[in-house]
Amino acid sequence: MTSNKIYVDVIAEFTKDGRLLPISLKWDDGRTFEIQRVTDIRRAASLKAGGVGTRYTCIICAQEKYLYYEGNSLWFMERAGA
């Protein structure tokens, strides 16, 4: 059985008010994608991949995508079509 979680490397920053914001992400194949905007941040479960964390609704390549932070320094996305 294949996991529906895709762990990714993320460049993030802490804002002066203490928020953690992702800036870009990198796939295992080396492709890097800029996060153009974060439109929502909330604690939520990934219904496709399982697990609970902070869900960032991000605009990446003009598409809305969910990026999750598990709180243990791991970031993941849901596998497409999962």
C-alpha positions in Angstrom: 0.0 0.0 0.0 1.4 3.4 -1.0 1.3 6.3 1.4 -0.8 9.2 0.4 1.7 11.6 2.1 4.5 13.2 0.1 7.1 14.6 2.4 8.7 17.8 1.0 11.5 20.1 1.9 10.2 23.6 2.8 11.9 26.9 3.2 9.9 28.9 5.8 10.3 32.0 7.9 9.1 33.1 11.2 7.4 36.5 11.1 8.0 39.2 13.7 4.6 38.3 15.3 5.7 34.6 15.6 3.9 33.0 12.7 5.5 30.3 10.7 5.1 30.9 6.9 6.3 28.6 4.1 8.1 30.4 1.3 8.9 27.6 -1.1 8.9 23.8 -1.4 11.2 21.3 -3.1 10.3 17.8 -4.4 12.6 14.8 -4.2 13.4 15.2 -7.9 14.9 18.7 -7.3 12.1 20.8 -8.6 11.4 23.9 -6.5 8.1 25.8 -6.3 7.6 29.3 -4.9 4.6 29.7 -2.7 3.0 32.8 -4.1 0.5 33.3 -1.3 -0.8 31.7 1.9 -4.6 32.2 2.0 -5.4 30.3 5.2 -3.7 28.7 8.2 -5.7 26.3 10.4 -5.3 23.1 12.4 -6.9 20.4 10.3 -6.7 16.7 9.4 -5.6 15.5 6.0 -8.6 13.4 4.9 -6.7 11.9 2.0 -3.3 11.2 3.6 -4.2 10.9 7.3 -2.7 12.8 10.2 -3.4 16.1 11.8 -1.3 19.2 11.7 -1.3 22.8 10.7 -2.8 23.1 7.2 -1.6 25.9 5.0 -3.7 26.7 2.0 -1.2 27.9 -0.5 -1.2 29.3 -4.0 1.5 27.5 -6.0 1.7 27.9 -9.8 -1.6 29.7 -9.7 -3.3 26.7 -8.1 -4.7 26.2 -4.6 -2.8 23.4 -2.8 -2.7 22.2 0.8 0.6 22.0 2.6 0.7 20.4 6.1 3.1 20.9 9.0 3.1 18.0 11.4 4.8 20.0 14.2 7.8 17.7 14.3 9.7 19.6 11.6 8.1 17.5 8.8 6.0 19.0 6.0 3.9 17.0 3.6 1.4 17.3 0.8 -1.4 14.9 -0.3 -0.6 12.6 -3.2 -2.6 13.8 -6.3 -5.6 11.6 -7.1 -5.5 10.1 -3.6 
